[in-house]
Amino acid sequence: MLTAAADFTALATAPRVSTPVLGIRYRTAAPATSAPTLRIGIAASKKIGNAVTRNRIRRRLKSILRELAANVAPGTDVLISVRAAAATASSATLRAALTECLVRAQLIPTVRA
């Protein structure tokens, strides 16, 4: 998980991909300098809803990421920005949006439905 403010700041200028439900910023480090794991951060502002709503979205995204993480290269940092539409989105919609973002960022191979 991304926890330090410096990690979030470093991703502020990183490339981004977005959908109406969420967006991602990502950074891949060189293999020699990279951390051995995928690091994820989730940013959900108070515009999304109350704490219960924001934490529900975070839990759902973490569950989806557990399945997709095996396909992402180690040493990649990903910051997921949650948009207001995610508050009412189903898990299938969140999964489709996150998968689309990761495919468009070329972090995972194209998924066939």
Backbone atoms as SQL, in Angstrom:
CREATE TABLE atoms (id INTEGER PRIMARY KEY, chain TEXT, resi INTEGER, resn TEXT, atom TEXT, x REAL, y REAL, z REAL);
INSERT INTO atoms VALUES
  (1, 'A', 1, 'MET', 'N', 0.840, -1.190, 0.000),
  (2, 'A', 1, 'MET', 'CA', 0.000, 0.000, 0.000),
  (3, 'A', 1, 'MET', 'C', 0.876, 1.241, 0.000),
  (4, 'A', 2, 'LEU', 'N', 0.410, 2.242, -0.699),
  (5, 'A', 2, 'LEU', 'CA', 1.049, 3.546, -0.643),
  (6, 'A', 2, 'LEU', 'C', 0.525, 4.252, 0.607),
  (7, 'A', 3, 'THR', 'N', 1.440, 4.666, 1.484),
  (8, 'A', 3, 'THR', 'CA', 1.002, 5.328, 2.707),
  (9, 'A', 3, 'THR', 'C', 1.673, 6.668, 2.930),
  (10, 'A', 4, 'ALA', 'N', 2.892, 6.821, 2.474),
  (11, 'A', 4, 'ALA', 'CA', 3.635, 8.055, 2.707),
  (12, 'A', 4, 'ALA', 'C', 3.175, 9.161, 1.761),
  (13, 'A', 5, 'ALA', 'N', 3.159, 10.376, 2.271),
  (14, 'A', 5, 'ALA', 'CA', 2.760, 11.526, 1.457),
  (15, 'A', 5, 'ALA', 'C', 3.684, 11.685, 0.253),
  (16, 'A', 6, 'ALA', 'N', 4.948, 11.350, 0.408),
  (17, 'A', 6, 'ALA', 'CA', 5.901, 11.472, -0.696),
  (18, 'A', 6, 'ALA', 'C', 5.533, 10.547, -1.853),
  (19, 'A', 7, 'ASP', 'N', 4.981, 9.380, -1.540),
  (20, 'A', 7, 'ASP', 'CA', 4.564, 8.451, -2.596),
  (21, 'A', 7, 'ASP', 'C', 3.406, 9.027, -3.397),
  (22, 'A', 8, 'PHE', 'N', 2.435, 9.634, -2.713),
  (23, 'A', 8, 'PHE', 'CA', 1.301, 10.244, -3.398),
  (24, 'A', 8, 'PHE', 'C', 1.751, 11.453, -4.217),
  (25, 'A', 9, 'THR', 'N', 2.687, 12.231, -3.681),
  (26, 'A', 9, 'THR', 'CA', 3.207, 13.396, -4.390),
  (27, 'A', 9, 'THR', 'C', 3.962, 12.972, -5.649),
  (28, 'A', 10, 'ALA', 'N', 4.713, 11.893, -5.556),
  (29, 'A', 10, 'ALA', 'CA', 5.474, 11.409, -6.714),
  (30, 'A', 10, 'ALA', 'C', 4.547, 10.990, -7.851),
  (31, 'A', 11, 'LEU', 'N', 3.354, 10.544, -7.515),
  (32, 'A', 11, 'LEU', 'CA', 2.406, 10.129, -8.546),
  (33, 'A', 11, 'LEU', 'C', 1.584, 11.286, -9.103),
  (34, 'A', 12, 'ALA', 'N', 1.748, 12.484, -8.550),
  (35, 'A', 12, 'ALA', 'CA', 0.955, 13.637, -8.999),
  (36, 'A', 12, 'ALA', 'C', 1.226, 13.982, -10.458),
  (37, 'A', 13, 'THR', 'N', 2.433, 13.750, -10.921),
  (38, 'A', 13, 'THR', 'CA', 2.780, 14.073, -12.306),
  (39, 'A', 13, 'THR', 'C', 2.876, 12.830, -13.184),
  (40, 'A', 14, 'ALA', 'N', 2.485, 11.689, -12.642),
  (41, 'A', 14, 'ALA', 'CA', 2.561, 10.433, -13.394),
  (42, 'A', 14, 'ALA', 'C', 1.483, 10.383, -14.466),
  (43, 'A', 15, 'PRO', 'N', 1.669, 9.528, -15.462),
  (44, 'A', 15, 'PRO', 'CA', 0.625, 9.372, -16.491),
  (45, 'A', 15, 'PRO', 'C', -0.680, 8.906, -15.857),
  (46, 'A', 16, 'ARG', 'N', -1.796, 9.262, -16.497),
  (47, 'A', 16, 'ARG', 'CA', -3.086, 8.880, -15.932),
  (48, 'A', 16, 'ARG', 'C', -4.016, 8.354, -17.008),
  (49, 'A', 17, 'VAL', 'N', -4.947, 7.551, -16.544),
  (50, 'A', 17, 'VAL', 'CA', -6.004, 6.996, -17.369),
  (51, 'A', 17, 'VAL', 'C', -7.264, 7.076, -16.527),
  (52, 'A', 18, 'SER', 'N', -8.389, 7.461, -17.145),
  (53, 'A', 18, 'SER', 'CA', -9.598, 7.586, -16.336),
  (54, 'A', 18, 'SER', 'C', -10.836, 7.088, -17.075),
  (55, 'A', 19, 'THR', 'N', -11.824, 6.769, -16.273),
  (56, 'A', 19, 'THR', 'CA', -13.150, 6.400, -16.729),
  (57, 'A', 19, 'THR', 'C', -14.124, 7.256, -15.925),
  (58, 'A', 20, 'PRO', 'N', -15.403, 7.237, -16.231),
  (59, 'A', 20, 'PRO', 'CA', -16.357, 8.015, -15.430),
  (60, 'A', 20, 'PRO', 'C', -16.457, 7.550, -13.973),
  (61, 'A', 21, 'VAL', 'N', -16.067, 6.306, -13.688),
  (62, 'A', 21, 'VAL', 'CA', -16.193, 5.772, -12.328),
  (63, 'A', 21, 'VAL', 'C', -14.929, 5.990, -11.508),
  (64, 'A', 22, 'LEU', 'N', -13.763, 5.819, -12.123),
  (65, 'A', 22, 'LEU', 'CA', -12.506, 6.026, -11.406),
  (66, 'A', 22, 'LEU', 'C', -11.385, 6.312, -12.377),
  (67, 'A', 23, 'GLY', 'N', -10.264, 6.754, -11.833),
  (68, 'A', 23, 'GLY', 'CA', -9.089, 7.027, -12.631),
  (69, 'A', 23, 'GLY', 'C', -7.871, 6.472, -11.923),
  (70, 'A', 24, 'ILE', 'N', -6.802, 6.260, -12.680),
  (71, 'A', 24, 'ILE', 'CA', -5.565, 5.788, -12.064),
  (72, 'A', 24, 'ILE', 'C', -4.402, 6.651, -12.532),
  (73, 'A', 25, 'ARG', 'N', -3.432, 6.782, -11.676),
  (74, 'A', 25, 'ARG', 'CA', -2.113, 7.321, -12.009),
  (75, 'A', 25, 'ARG', 'C', -1.139, 6.195, -11.705),
  (76, 'A', 26, 'TYR', 'N', -0.151, 6.034, -12.550),
  (77, 'A', 26, 'TYR', 'CA', 0.733, 4.885, -12.380),
  (78, 'A', 26, 'TYR', 'C', 2.175, 5.267, -12.692),
  (79, 'A', 27, 'ARG', 'N', 3.058, 4.489, -12.076),
  (80, 'A', 27, 'ARG', 'CA', 4.491, 4.690, -12.284),
  (81, 'A', 27, 'ARG', 'C', 5.150, 3.323, -12.196),
  (82, 'A', 28, 'THR', 'N', 5.952, 3.003, -13.180),
  (83, 'A', 28, 'THR', 'CA', 6.721, 1.763, -13.141),
  (84, 'A', 28, 'THR', 'C', 8.178, 2.126, -12.942),
  (85, 'A', 29, 'ALA', 'N', 8.793, 1.498, -11.969),
  (86, 'A', 29, 'ALA', 'CA', 10.192, 1.774, -11.665),
  (87, 'A', 29, 'ALA', 'C', 11.082, 0.824, -12.450),
  (88, 'A', 30, 'ALA', 'N', 12.343, 1.204, -12.578),
  (89, 'A', 30, 'ALA', 'CA', 13.309, 0.330, -13.232),
  (90, 'A', 30, 'ALA', 'C', 13.464, -0.938, -12.379),
  (91, 'A', 31, 'PRO', 'N', 13.675, -2.102, -12.994),
  (92, 'A', 31, 'PRO', 'CA', 13.752, -3.352, -12.230),
  (93, 'A', 31, 'PRO', 'C', 14.787, -3.335, -11.103),
  (94, 'A', 32, 'ALA', 'N', 15.912, -2.654, -11.302),
  (95, 'A', 32, 'ALA', 'CA', 16.955, -2.640, -10.277),
  (96, 'A', 32, 'ALA', 'C', 16.559, -1.796, -9.071),
  (97, 'A', 33, 'THR', 'N', 15.739, -0.765, -9.287),
  (98, 'A', 33, 'THR', 'CA', 15.390, 0.139, -8.190),
  (99, 'A', 33, 'THR', 'C', 13.983, -0.085, -7.665),
  (100, 'A', 34, 'SER', 'N', 13.275, -1.035, -8.233),
  (101, 'A', 34, 'SER', 'CA', 11.872, -1.195, -7.868),
  (102, 'A', 34, 'SER', 'C', 11.697, -2.008, -6.592),
  (103, 'A', 35, 'ALA', 'N', 10.598, -1.738, -5.947),
  (104, 'A', 35, 'ALA', 'CA', 10.193, -2.549, -4.805),
  (105, 'A', 35, 'ALA', 'C', 9.732, -3.902, -5.348),
  (106, 'A', 36, 'PRO', 'N', 9.841, -4.972, -4.570),
  (107, 'A', 36, 'PRO', 'CA', 9.484, -6.290, -5.090),
  (108, 'A', 36, 'PRO', 'C', 7.982, -6.524, -5.235),
  (109, 'A', 37, 'THR', 'N', 7.177, -5.564, -4.842),
  (110, 'A', 37, 'THR', 'CA', 5.737, -5.776, -4.889),
  (111, 'A', 37, 'THR', 'C', 5.036, -4.621, -5.594),
  (112, 'A', 38, 'LEU', 'N', 3.813, -4.884, -5.946),
  (113, 'A', 38, 'LEU', 'CA', 2.920, -3.858, -6.479),
  (114, 'A', 38, 'LEU', 'C', 2.420, -3.028, -5.307),
  (115, 'A', 39, 'ARG', 'N', 2.469, -1.700, -5.430),
  (116, 'A', 39, 'ARG', 'CA', 1.979, -0.835, -4.359),
  (117, 'A', 39, 'ARG', 'C', 0.776, -0.066, -4.874),
  (118, 'A', 40, 'ILE', 'N', -0.294, -0.067, -4.077),
  (119, 'A', 40, 'ILE', 'CA', -1.560, 0.541, -4.455),
  (120, 'A', 40, 'ILE', 'C', -1.941, 1.603, -3.442),
  (121, 'A', 41, 'GLY', 'N', -2.498, 2.712, -3.921),
  (122, 'A', 41, 'GLY', 'CA', -3.092, 3.728, -3.069),
  (123, 'A', 41, 'GLY', 'C', -4.490, 4.030, -3.591),
  (124, 'A', 42, 'ILE', 'N', -5.416, 4.290, -2.687),
  (125, 'A', 42, 'ILE', 'CA', -6.785, 4.609, -3.080),
  (126, 'A', 42, 'ILE', 'C', -7.150, 5.945, -2.468),
  (127, 'A', 43, 'ALA', 'N', -7.535, 6.898, -3.307),
  (128, 'A', 43, 'ALA', 'CA', -7.914, 8.232, -2.854),
  (129, 'A', 43, 'ALA', 'C', -9.403, 8.435, -3.106),
  (130, 'A', 44, 'ALA', 'N', -10.137, 8.610, -2.020),
  (131, 'A', 44, 'ALA', 'CA', -11.583, 8.845, -2.111),
  (132, 'A', 44, 'ALA', 'C', -11.900, 10.063, -1.252),
  (133, 'A', 45, 'SER', 'N', -12.259, 11.159, -1.890),
  (134, 'A', 45, 'SER', 'CA', -12.522, 12.386, -1.153),
  (135, 'A', 45, 'SER', 'C', -13.902, 12.362, -0.517),
  (136, 'A', 46, 'LYS', 'N', -14.173, 13.357, 0.296),
  (137, 'A', 46, 'LYS', 'CA', -15.472, 13.452, 0.967),
  (138, 'A', 46, 'LYS', 'C', -16.603, 13.763, -0.016),
  (139, 'A', 47, 'LYS', 'N', -16.269, 14.147, -1.234),
  (140, 'A', 47, 'LYS', 'CA', -17.288, 14.378, -2.258),
  (141, 'A', 47, 'LYS', 'C', -17.997, 13.072, -2.624),
  (142, 'A', 48, 'ILE', 'N', -17.332, 11.952, -2.388),
  (143, 'A', 48, 'ILE', 'CA', -17.880, 10.647, -2.729),
  (144, 'A', 48, 'ILE', 'C', -19.042, 10.301, -1.808),
  (145, 'A', 49, 'GLY', 'N', -18.930, 10.638, -0.544),
  (146, 'A', 49, 'GLY', 'CA', -19.959, 10.311, 0.436),
  (147, 'A', 49, 'GLY', 'C', -19.369, 10.280, 1.825),
  (148, 'A', 50, 'ASN', 'N', -20.107, 9.729, 2.753),
  (149, 'A', 50, 'ASN', 'CA', -19.614, 9.673, 4.122),
  (150, 'A', 50, 'ASN', 'C', -18.554, 8.575, 4.267),
  (151, 'A', 51, 'ALA', 'N', -18.017, 8.421, 5.469),
  (152, 'A', 51, 'ALA', 'CA', -16.929, 7.476, 5.697),
  (153, 'A', 51, 'ALA', 'C', -17.338, 6.037, 5.384),
  (154, 'A', 52, 'VAL', 'N', -18.568, 5.698, 5.685),
  (155, 'A', 52, 'VAL', 'CA', -19.047, 4.344, 5.406),
  (156, 'A', 52, 'VAL', 'C', -19.010, 4.060, 3.907),
  (157, 'A', 53, 'THR', 'N', -19.469, 5.002, 3.121),
  (158, 'A', 53, 'THR', 'CA', -19.485, 4.845, 1.659),
  (159, 'A', 53, 'THR', 'C', -18.065, 4.758, 1.112),
  (160, 'A', 54, 'ARG', 'N', -17.193, 5.658, 1.547),
  (161, 'A', 54, 'ARG', 'CA', -15.808, 5.656, 1.057),
  (162, 'A', 54, 'ARG', 'C', -15.091, 4.359, 1.418),
  (163, 'A', 55, 'ASN', 'N', -15.265, 3.887, 2.636),
  (164, 'A', 55, 'ASN', 'CA', -14.596, 2.652, 3.051),
  (165, 'A', 55, 'ASN', 'C', -15.167, 1.437, 2.342),
  (166, 'A', 56, 'ARG', 'N', -16.456, 1.436, 2.046),
  (167, 'A', 56, 'ARG', 'CA', -17.059, 0.334, 1.290),
  (168, 'A', 56, 'ARG', 'C', -16.432, 0.259, -0.106),
  (169, 'A', 57, 'ILE', 'N', -16.268, 1.403, -0.735),
  (170, 'A', 57, 'ILE', 'CA', -15.645, 1.434, -2.067),
  (171, 'A', 57, 'ILE', 'C', -14.209, 0.942, -1.982),
  (172, 'A', 58, 'ARG', 'N', -13.468, 1.387, -0.979),
  (173, 'A', 58, 'ARG', 'CA', -12.078, 0.939, -0.817),
  (174, 'A', 58, 'ARG', 'C', -12.001, -0.579, -0.643),
  (175, 'A', 59, 'ARG', 'N', -12.862, -1.139, 0.196),
  (176, 'A', 59, 'ARG', 'CA', -12.855, -2.590, 0.409),
  (177, 'A', 59, 'ARG', 'C', -13.174, -3.342, -0.885),
  (178, 'A', 60, 'ARG', 'N', -14.136, -2.849, -1.637),
  (179, 'A', 60, 'ARG', 'CA', -14.491, -3.496, -2.893),
  (180, 'A', 60, 'ARG', 'C', -13.344, -3.420, -3.890),
  (181, 'A', 61, 'LEU', 'N', -12.677, -2.268, -3.973),
  (182, 'A', 61, 'LEU', 'CA', -11.543, -2.124, -4.886),
  (183, 'A', 61, 'LEU', 'C', -10.380, -3.014, -4.471),
  (184, 'A', 62, 'LYS', 'N', -10.106, -3.113, -3.173),
  (185, 'A', 62, 'LYS', 'CA', -9.022, -3.984, -2.714),
  (186, 'A', 62, 'LYS', 'C', -9.304, -5.435, -3.058),
  (187, 'A', 63, 'SER', 'N', -10.540, -5.846, -2.945),
  (188, 'A', 63, 'SER', 'CA', -10.916, -7.211, -3.294),
  (189, 'A', 63, 'SER', 'C', -10.689, -7.472, -4.784),
  (190, 'A', 64, 'ILE', 'N', -11.071, -6.532, -5.605),
  (191, 'A', 64, 'ILE', 'CA', -10.867, -6.657, -7.053),
  (192, 'A', 64, 'ILE', 'C', -9.378, -6.671, -7.379),
  (193, 'A', 65, 'LEU', 'N', -8.611, -5.837, -6.691),
  (194, 'A', 65, 'LEU', 'CA', -7.174, -5.756, -6.952),
  (195, 'A', 65, 'LEU', 'C', -6.438, -7.038, -6.570),
  (196, 'A', 66, 'ARG', 'N', -6.912, -7.731, -5.571),
  (197, 'A', 66, 'ARG', 'CA', -6.270, -8.997, -5.188),
  (198, 'A', 66, 'ARG', 'C', -6.265, -9.971, -6.358),
  (199, 'A', 67, 'GLU', 'N', -7.319, -9.952, -7.148),
  (200, 'A', 67, 'GLU', 'CA', -7.412, -10.848, -8.293),
  (201, 'A', 67, 'GLU', 'C', -6.580, -10.345, -9.477),
  (202, 'A', 68, 'LEU', 'N', -6.530, -9.028, -9.664),
  (203, 'A', 68, 'LEU', 'CA', -5.827, -8.473, -10.815),
  (204, 'A', 68, 'LEU', 'C', -4.331, -8.273, -10.574),
  (205, 'A', 69, 'ALA', 'N', -3.908, -8.245, -9.327),
  (206, 'A', 69, 'ALA', 'CA', -2.521, -7.902, -8.991),
  (207, 'A', 69, 'ALA', 'C', -1.505, -8.878, -9.569),
  (208, 'A', 70, 'ALA', 'N', -1.879, -10.110, -9.727),
  (209, 'A', 70, 'ALA', 'CA', -0.941, -11.104, -10.259),
  (210, 'A', 70, 'ALA', 'C', -0.498, -10.772, -11.681),
  (211, 'A', 71, 'ASN', 'N', -1.307, -10.013, -12.402),
  (212, 'A', 71, 'ASN', 'CA', -0.993, -9.679, -13.793),
  (213, 'A', 71, 'ASN', 'C', -0.179, -8.404, -13.940),
  (214, 'A', 72, 'VAL', 'N', -0.047, -7.627, -12.868),
  (215, 'A', 72, 'VAL', 'CA', 0.679, -6.357, -12.929),
  (216, 'A', 72, 'VAL', 'C', 2.139, -6.598, -12.551),
  (217, 'A', 73, 'ALA', 'N', 3.053, -5.950, -13.258),
  (218, 'A', 73, 'ALA', 'CA', 4.478, -6.129, -13.013),
  (219, 'A', 73, 'ALA', 'C', 4.868, -5.643, -11.616),
  (220, 'A', 74, 'PRO', 'N', 5.742, -6.381, -10.924),
  (221, 'A', 74, 'PRO', 'CA', 6.223, -5.924, -9.618),
  (222, 'A', 74, 'PRO', 'C', 6.958, -4.596, -9.759),
  (223, 'A', 75, 'GLY', 'N', 6.893, -3.778, -8.730),
  (224, 'A', 75, 'GLY', 'CA', 7.562, -2.486, -8.761),
  (225, 'A', 75, 'GLY', 'C', 6.707, -1.376, -9.316),
  (226, 'A', 76, 'THR', 'N', 5.454, -1.657, -9.603),
  (227, 'A', 76, 'THR', 'CA', 4.545, -0.649, -10.134),
  (228, 'A', 76, 'THR', 'C', 3.791, 0.009, -8.986),
  (229, 'A', 77, 'ASP', 'N', 3.684, 1.334, -9.046),
  (230, 'A', 77, 'ASP', 'CA', 2.876, 2.094, -8.096),
  (231, 'A', 77, 'ASP', 'C', 1.621, 2.561, -8.820),
  (232, 'A', 78, 'VAL', 'N', 0.462, 2.332, -8.218),
  (233, 'A', 78, 'VAL', 'CA', -0.811, 2.718, -8.824),
  (234, 'A', 78, 'VAL', 'C', -1.620, 3.488, -7.789),
  (235, 'A', 79, 'LEU', 'N', -2.085, 4.666, -8.164),
  (236, 'A', 79, 'LEU', 'CA', -2.978, 5.457, -7.327),
  (237, 'A', 79, 'LEU', 'C', -4.339, 5.479, -7.988),
  (238, 'A', 80, 'ILE', 'N', -5.345, 4.978, -7.280),
  (239, 'A', 80, 'ILE', 'CA', -6.707, 4.934, -7.809),
  (240, 'A', 80, 'ILE', 'C', -7.473, 6.109, -7.233),
  (241, 'A', 81, 'SER', 'N', -8.006, 6.952, -8.108),
  (242, 'A', 81, 'SER', 'CA', -8.835, 8.090, -7.703),
  (243, 'A', 81, 'SER', 'C', -10.288, 7.724, -7.943),
  (244, 'A', 82, 'VAL', 'N', -11.046, 7.704, -6.864),
  (245, 'A', 82, 'VAL', 'CA', -12.446, 7.319, -6.937),
  (246, 'A', 82, 'VAL', 'C', -13.279, 8.534, -7.312),
  (247, 'A', 83, 'ARG', 'N', -14.184, 8.363, -8.248),
  (248, 'A', 83, 'ARG', 'CA', -15.085, 9.437, -8.661),
  (249, 'A', 83, 'ARG', 'C', -16.462, 9.216, -8.032),
  (250, 'A', 84, 'ALA', 'N', -17.297, 10.232, -8.080),
  (251, 'A', 84, 'ALA', 'CA', -18.606, 10.202, -7.418),
  (252, 'A', 84, 'ALA', 'C', -19.490, 9.068, -7.937),
  (253, 'A', 85, 'ALA', 'N', -19.356, 8.704, -9.198),
  (254, 'A', 85, 'ALA', 'CA', -20.183, 7.639, -9.774),
  (255, 'A', 85, 'ALA', 'C', -19.911, 6.287, -9.122),
  (256, 'A', 86, 'ALA', 'N', -18.764, 6.130, -8.472),
  (257, 'A', 86, 'ALA', 'CA', -18.420, 4.862, -7.837),
  (258, 'A', 86, 'ALA', 'C', -19.288, 4.580, -6.615),
  (259, 'A', 87, 'ALA', 'N', -19.875, 5.609, -6.024),
  (260, 'A', 87, 'ALA', 'CA', -20.691, 5.431, -4.822),
  (261, 'A', 87, 'ALA', 'C', -21.912, 4.563, -5.090),
  (262, 'A', 88, 'THR', 'N', -22.440, 4.625, -6.294),
  (263, 'A', 88, 'THR', 'CA', -23.628, 3.842, -6.627),
  (264, 'A', 88, 'THR', 'C', -23.323, 2.707, -7.607),
  (265, 'A', 89, 'ALA', 'N', -22.060, 2.531, -7.952),
  (266, 'A', 89, 'ALA', 'CA', -21.682, 1.509, -8.929),
  (267, 'A', 89, 'ALA', 'C', -21.660, 0.125, -8.290),
  (268, 'A', 90, 'SER', 'N', -22.000, -0.870, -9.086),
  (269, 'A', 90, 'SER', 'CA', -21.940, -2.252, -8.620),
  (270, 'A', 90, 'SER', 'C', -20.488, -2.730, -8.637),
  (271, 'A', 91, 'SER', 'N', -20.243, -3.866, -8.019),
  (272, 'A', 91, 'SER', 'CA', -18.895, -4.433, -8.026),
  (273, 'A', 91, 'SER', 'C', -18.456, -4.777, -9.444),
  (274, 'A', 92, 'ALA', 'N', -19.386, -5.235, -10.259),
  (275, 'A', 92, 'ALA', 'CA', -19.056, -5.557, -11.652),
  (276, 'A', 92, 'ALA', 'C', -18.644, -4.312, -12.422),
  (277, 'A', 93, 'THR', 'N', -19.313, -3.199, -12.148),
  (278, 'A', 93, 'THR', 'CA', -18.961, -1.936, -12.812),
  (279, 'A', 93, 'THR', 'C', -17.589, -1.464, -12.350),
  (280, 'A', 94, 'LEU', 'N', -17.311, -1.568, -11.051),
  (281, 'A', 94, 'LEU', 'CA', -15.991, -1.183, -10.539),
  (282, 'A', 94, 'LEU', 'C', -14.898, -2.052, -11.148),
  (283, 'A', 95, 'ARG', 'N', -15.163, -3.364, -11.230),
  (284, 'A', 95, 'ARG', 'CA', -14.174, -4.276, -11.814),
  (285, 'A', 95, 'ARG', 'C', -13.914, -3.929, -13.277),
  (286, 'A', 96, 'ALA', 'N', -14.980, -3.661, -14.033),
  (287, 'A', 96, 'ALA', 'CA', -14.823, -3.322, -15.447),
  (288, 'A', 96, 'ALA', 'C', -14.055, -2.018, -15.616),
  (289, 'A', 97, 'ALA', 'N', -14.352, -1.023, -14.787),
  (290, 'A', 97, 'ALA', 'CA', -13.671, 0.269, -14.888),
  (291, 'A', 97, 'ALA', 'C', -12.198, 0.143, -14.531),
  (292, 'A', 98, 'LEU', 'N', -11.893, -0.592, -13.463),
  (293, 'A', 98, 'LEU', 'CA', -10.500, -0.759, -13.061),
  (294, 'A', 98, 'LEU', 'C', -9.729, -1.568, -14.090),
  (295, 'A', 99, 'THR', 'N', -10.336, -2.615, -14.604),
  (296, 'A', 99, 'THR', 'CA', -9.688, -3.418, -15.641),
  (297, 'A', 99, 'THR', 'C', -9.434, -2.587, -16.891),
  (298, 'A', 100, 'GLU', 'N', -10.418, -1.776, -17.280),
  (299, 'A', 100, 'GLU', 'CA', -10.240, -0.912, -18.454),
  (300, 'A', 100, 'GLU', 'C', -9.083, 0.055, -18.257),
  (301, 'A', 101, 'CYS', 'N', -8.990, 0.650, -17.084),
  (302, 'A', 101, 'CYS', 'CA', -7.895, 1.590, -16.808),
  (303, 'A', 101, 'CYS', 'C', -6.543, 0.887, -16.868),
  (304, 'A', 102, 'LEU', 'N', -6.447, -0.294, -16.264),
  (305, 'A', 102, 'LEU', 'CA', -5.173, -1.019, -16.257),
  (306, 'A', 102, 'LEU', 'C', -4.780, -1.486, -17.652),
  (307, 'A', 103, 'VAL', 'N', -5.748, -1.879, -18.461),
  (308, 'A', 103, 'VAL', 'CA', -5.465, -2.295, -19.837),
  (309, 'A', 103, 'VAL', 'C', -5.021, -1.089, -20.665),
  (310, 'A', 104, 'ARG', 'N', -5.739, 0.028, -20.542),
  (311, 'A', 104, 'ARG', 'CA', -5.378, 1.226, -21.297),
  (312, 'A', 104, 'ARG', 'C', -4.011, 1.769, -20.898),
  (313, 'A', 105, 'ALA', 'N', -3.623, 1.559, -19.636),
  (314, 'A', 105, 'ALA', 'CA', -2.301, 1.980, -19.173),
  (315, 'A', 105, 'ALA', 'C', -1.229, 0.958, -19.529),
  (316, 'A', 106, 'GLN', 'N', -1.633, -0.145, -20.127),
  (317, 'A', 106, 'GLN', 'CA', -0.759, -1.246, -20.526),
  (318, 'A', 106, 'GLN', 'C', -0.049, -1.858, -19.325),
  (319, 'A', 107, 'LEU', 'N', -0.754, -1.919, -18.193),
  (320, 'A', 107, 'LEU', 'CA', -0.216, -2.551, -16.999),
  (321, 'A', 107, 'LEU', 'C', -0.614, -4.019, -16.900),
  (322, 'A', 108, 'ILE', 'N', -1.711, -4.390, -17.563),
  (323, 'A', 108, 'ILE', 'CA', -2.127, -5.787, -17.663),
  (324, 'A', 108, 'ILE', 'C', -2.464, -6.082, -19.114),
  (325, 'A', 109, 'PRO', 'N', -2.386, -7.341, -19.526),
  (326, 'A', 109, 'PRO', 'CA', -2.747, -7.661, -20.911),
  (327, 'A', 109, 'PRO', 'C', -4.237, -7.493, -21.134),
  (328, 'A', 110, 'THR', 'N', -4.637, -7.394, -22.371),
  (329, 'A', 110, 'THR', 'CA', -6.038, -7.234, -22.733),
  (330, 'A', 110, 'THR', 'C', -6.832, -8.425, -22.230),
  (331, 'A', 111, 'VAL', 'N', -7.943, -8.140, -21.570),
  (332, 'A', 111, 'VAL', 'CA', -8.793, -9.185, -21.022),
  (333, 'A', 111, 'VAL', 'C', -9.944, -9.415, -21.983),
  (334, 'A', 112, 'ARG', 'N', -10.182, -10.663, -22.322),
  (335, 'A', 112, 'ARG', 'CA', -11.295, -10.995, -23.211),
  (336, 'A', 112, 'ARG', 'C', -12.498, -11.387, -22.371),
  (337, 'A', 113, 'ALA', 'N', -13.648, -10.855, -22.732),
  (338, 'A', 113, 'ALA', 'CA', -14.861, -11.149, -21.962),
  (339, 'A', 113, 'ALA', 'C', -15.582, -12.348, -22.502);
